[in-house]
């Protein structure tokens, strides 16, 4: 499976990613309000995701 680009993925696509389930809407809202992500570590700033993602899960995401 190809990495999911967190800057263009829909909420539904983000919900399908390991570690992001149930957070797609919040990620899209954060991205819409603050602009593109420049690194996957910024996902820690999304409400409910602080410290949730492992390095293995982050490796399956793209920016």
C-alpha positions as CSV (number, residue, x, y, z in Angstrom):
1,X,0.0,0.0,0.0
2,X,1.3,3.5,-0.9
3,X,1.8,6.0,1.8
4,X,-1.1,8.3,2.5
5,X,-0.4,11.9,1.8
6,X,-1.7,13.8,4.8
7,X,-1.9,17.0,2.8
8,X,-4.3,15.8,0.2
9,X,-6.1,12.8,1.7
10,X,-9.8,13.0,2.5
11,X,-11.1,12.4,6.0
12,X,-12.2,8.9,4.9
13,X,-8.8,8.1,3.5
14,X,-7.1,9.3,6.7
15,X,-9.5,7.2,8.8
16,X,-8.3,4.1,6.9
17,X,-4.7,4.6,8.0
18,X,-3.4,2.7,11.0
19,X,-3.3,5.0,14.0
20,X,-5.5,7.7,12.5
21,X,-8.8,5.9,12.6
22,X,-11.5,8.2,13.8
23,X,-9.3,11.3,13.5
24,X,-9.7,12.0,9.8
25,X,-12.1,14.9,10.2
26,X,-9.9,16.6,12.8
27,X,-6.8,16.2,10.7
28,X,-8.6,17.8,7.7
29,X,-10.0,20.6,9.8
30,X,-6.5,21.3,11.3
31,X,-5.0,21.3,7.8
32,X,-7.7,23.6,6.5
33,X,-7.2,26.1,9.4
34,X,-3.4,26.1,9.5
35,X,-2.2,25.0,6.1
36,X,-0.2,22.1,4.8
37,X,1.8,19.8,7.1
38,X,5.5,20.1,6.6
39,X,6.3,17.0,8.7
40,X,4.3,14.1,10.1
41,X,5.3,15.1,13.7
42,X,2.8,18.0,13.3
43,X,0.0,15.4,13.7
44,X,0.8,15.6,17.4
45,X,-0.8,19.1,17.3
46,X,-4.1,17.7,16.1
47,X,-6.5,17.2,19.1
48,X,-6.6,13.6,20.2
49,X,-3.4,12.6,18.4
50,X,-0.7,13.8,20.8
51,X,1.7,10.9,21.4
52,X,-0.5,8.4,19.7
53,X,1.4,7.6,16.5
54,X,4.4,5.3,16.5
55,X,7.4,5.8,14.1
56,X,6.2,2.7,12.2
57,X,2.7,4.3,11.7
58,X,4.3,7.6,10.7
59,X,6.4,5.8,8.1
60,X,3.2,4.9,6.3
61,X,2.3,8.6,5.8
62,X,3.6,11.1,3.3
63,X,3.7,14.9,3.1
